[in-house]
């Protein structure tokens, strides 16, 4: 895929989450059942990294459950981060604006969070080894297999020895209703030959009309992403939406 097409797909989603932040929050006031299932296995005193944290709904759920560990939430949408509850404050909770398509995003995130810490700037050793990294509805917004692999591999270096990664992707093709919301690429001045197999443009109809870029994962493809990035899949299941089938979930740990 050409770099300008990659940038175009990323810009489509940046524009969506900037324009529809308030509406998106209103439709995502509760966590999906599949996410709640993961949280049942999360000890309350662990270090957690939440990629694609949006407006902090997962952080709020952890707070309700009595979470006492360190929580770091990263997202690429400034408008969504502005909607994070004022009750979720450092040092127990920290939030940062980071683009996962940037090669050195972990170092960028560490630098930003250190600057905002009451303890002042931190060195490389101050970045925690996370016990859990959540990547819910993240990988399907990253164009190209290379970018998805590089992101997954970067997460690998942030885990504690026994750390795990919880991943979910959207299986919208399992729903006839959602299939009807797929838009032609000409809607955004692209053609099918310019994007990868499994790439789609899906419309949004809450609070106005919008578009999002989404990559559809097959079961084999999601397994391949894990294995090619240095993980083994220790659990997988489906949950959410119509017939509890619209979300593919996997739990990864570093392969040894």
N, C-alpha and C positions, 0 to 999 in steps of 0.2 A: 504494500500500500504506500502511495506517495505521502511524503511528510505533510504536504498542504492538505491532503484529505484527512489525515489523522487530526491535524489542528482544527479542521472544519467540524469533525465529529465531536471533538472535545468542546469546541465553542458552542455547539448546539446545546449540550447539556449545561454548560456554564450559564448560558443565556436563560435556559429553562428555570434553573434553580434560583436565578436572580429575580426573574419576573414572577415566579409562582411560589416564592418562599412561604408567604402567609397561607396560601391555599394548601400547599403541600403539608405544612404543619397541621392544619385543620383535619386533613385526611389521614394523618399519621400520629394521632394522639395516643394510640395504644400499640404495644409491641405485637408482632405477629406471634401466633402460637409456636411456630418453630423456633423463634428466638427465645421465648420463655422456657422452652424445653432445654435449650443450652444453658440458660442461667441456673437451672436446677443443679448443675454440676459445678458451678463456680463458687469457690469458697469466698467468704466475705472479707477476708484480710489479704487478698492477693493483689498483684499489680496487673492492671488491665489497660490495654490499648484498643480503642474503638475507632477503626477507620470508617470514614463516612458517617460520622456521628450525628450529622444534621443538626437539629435543634435540641439535642440532648435527651431524647425520650428514654434511651437505654440508661443513661446516667441517672435520670430521675428514678427509674425503676430500681436501680441498685441502691440508691439512697433510701428509698422506702423499705428495702429489705435489710437495712442496717449495715451497708457496705462500709468497711473501715480501711480498705487498702488504698492504693494510689490508682486514680483513674485519669487517663489521658485520652481526650477526644480530638480527632483531626478531621477536618472537612475542607472541601475546596470552595464552599459557598459562604461568602461573607454575610449575605442576608440571613441565611439559616443560622449561622453562629451568633448573630445579633439577637436571635430569638431564644437563645439558651437562657433558662431560668436564672435569675440573679441569686437564687439560693444555692446554686452549684458553683462554689468559689474555690480558688486555690487556698491552701496547698493540697488538699485532698483531691480536688478535681481541677484539671487544667484543660484548656481548649486552645487549639491553634489552627490557623489557616494554612493548608499545605496542598499543593498539586501533586498527585501521585505519579503524574507523567514526567515529573522532573527527576533526573537521574539520582540526585543526592537528597531525596526528600527526607530520609530519616535524620540526616545531619541538620537540614534546614529546620525541621520540626524541633529538634533538640535546642537549637540556637534560639528560636522564637520563645519557647517555653522557659528557657533559662533566663532570658531577659525579663520575663514577666514574673519571675519567682521572687518571693520576699528574701530568699537567701542570696540573690544576686546571680551573676553569670556562673555557669557550671562548666566543668571540663568533661571530656568524653566519658570518664568513669561514672558520672552522675546520672547518665541515662540508664533507667532501670532495665533489668532483664524481665520481660513481661511473662507472667504465668498464663495469661490468655490474650490473644489478639483476635478481635472480632472484625470480620470483613463481610458484613451483611449487605447484600445488594450493592456491592462495590465492583467486583470483577466484570460484571456484565456491562458496565459503563466505560470500560477501558478498551479502546480499539487496538487491534492486532494481538496475535499470540505472543509476540516478543515483549510487548509492554506488560501484558498480564503475567508472563513468566518473571520478568525482572522485578515486578512489584512483589510477587509471591516470594521470590528469592531474598529480597530485601527484608521482608518480614522474618524470614528464617534467622537472620542475624540479630533480631531483637528479642528472641525467645529465651526464657530460662531453660535449664537442662530438661526439665519436665514440662515445658510449656506446650500449649496447644493453640491451634488456629481454628476458629469457627467460621465457616464460609457459607453463604447462601447466594443463589442466583435464581433469577425469575424464569420460570418455564411458562411463558405466556402462550406458547403454541399449543399447550394442553387445553386451552379454553377457546371454543368457537367464538365466544363473544369478543375476547381479546384479539383473536386473529382478524376480526373485522375492523380493528383499529390500527392495523398496519398501513402505513402510508407509502406511496411510491417515492423513490429517491429524487425524482424530479422536483418534489416539493421543496427540497433544499438545494436545488441546482446541482445534484450529483446524479451519476448513473450507476447501475448495479455493478458494472464491471470495475468500478473504482473502489469498491468496498470488498470486504472479505466474505466468504461463505458464512452464513449464520448471522450476519449483521442486518439489523432492521431499524426502521424509523417508526416509532409508535406515537400516536397522538394522545393528547391529554385534554379532558373535557370538563374539568372542575374549575370554576371561576374564570372561564375563558378557554380559548383553544391554544394549545402549545404542542411542541414536539420534543421527543427524547430519542437519543441514540441508545440502542440496547443490543448486546450480542447474546444470541441464544446458544446455550451450552447443551450438548448431548451428554448423557451419562459418561460415555467414554472420554469425551473431551475434558470434562471436569476432573476425572481421574487422571488424565494425562497431565493436566496443569499441576496437580499435586506431585506426581512422580517426577516430572521434569524439573520441578523446583526444589527437590530434595526432601519431600515429605512422604509419609505413608498415610493412607486413609484408615482411621480407626473406627469411624462410625459414619453412617449415612442414612438419610431418611427423607421423606417428602412431608410437606405440611403446607398450611396456609391456603386461603382462598377457596375457590370452587372445588368441592370434593377433597379438600386438604391435599391438593396435588400441584399447586402452582409454585411452590418453592422447593428447590433442591438444596438440601443441607448436607454438608460434610464436616467432620472434625478431623483435622490433620495433626500429626506430630512429626518431628524431624526424624527422618530415616537414619538408622544407625547400623 
